[in-house]
Amino acid sequence: MKKLVLSMAVLASIAFTSCKDSEKSESEEPMAQEEMAMETTETSAEATMPEEQTIAEIAMANEDFSTLVTAVKAAGLAETLNSEGPYTVFAPTNAAFDKLPEGTVESLVEPANKEKLAGILTYHVLEGEYKAADIVKAIKDNNGSFTVVTVEGESLIAMLDGENVVLTDAAGNESTVVMTDVEASNGVIHPIDAVVMPKS
């Protein structure tokens, strides 16, 4: 009789343990499936997120920069503005190019003027990334006038006119930043309302 009671106790213990394992397995399975679903969602979200565009790609996608894009291609600088950088570009809008004397753009994009055009365009570019706040702070820290050296080699002078940043070129001509901090994967763009010109 004692053996029978002992056997029943053992069986009950085995059955109880088996039942607990079964419950544990059932409770773990939905959690595992839920975790897999979350991982899949995160992966698909990452896959569908658009990659940040380069400076050149942003310009090419914006109609307001169509003249600039034509000039960049004619000067052979598209690859540079697609490279790692970072760069800060003071980008003349179409309206800025329209302020130049008639026939200037048409003349500059001719193959014979490629080097001159490249010089003008790189005069609008700084090495490194300078957000609007960085430029404004530098102006204020330098008694209202901050000189920046461009990729072309010559300088631009940045000052404030109210809240606007104004650039003065080598000839004393001014251009106002009309929009700030258009972010790209390889730098930042600040559209301007006039083309700035180097001495040479």
GIRAKA-V939262 format. One record per pair of residues at least 24 apart in sequence whose ideal C-beta (glycine too) atoms are under 6 Angstrom apart, sorted by the first residue. I is the first residue (numbers start at 1). J is the second residue. If there is no record, write none. Layout:
I;J, I;J
This chain:
52;185, 53;184, 54;82, 54;184, 54;185, 54;186, 55;81, 55;89, 55;184, 55;186, 55;187, 55;189, 56;81, 56;82, 58;184, 64;93, 64;94, 67;94, 67;97, 68;92, 74;109, 75;114, 75;117, 75;118, 75;121, 77;121, 84;186, 85;186, 85;187, 86;129, 86;186, 86;187, 87;125, 87;187, 88;126, 88;129, 88;130, 88;187, 88;188, 89;125, 89;189, 90;124, 90;190, 90;192, 91;189, 91;191, 92;192, 92;195, 93;191, 96;193, 96;194, 96;195, 99;194, 100;195, 119;152, 119;198, 122;151, 122;152, 123;150, 123;152, 123;198, 125;151, 129;187, 129;188, 131;181, 132;180, 132;181, 135;165, 152;198, 154;198, 167;196, 169;196, 169;197, 170;198, 170;199, 171;197
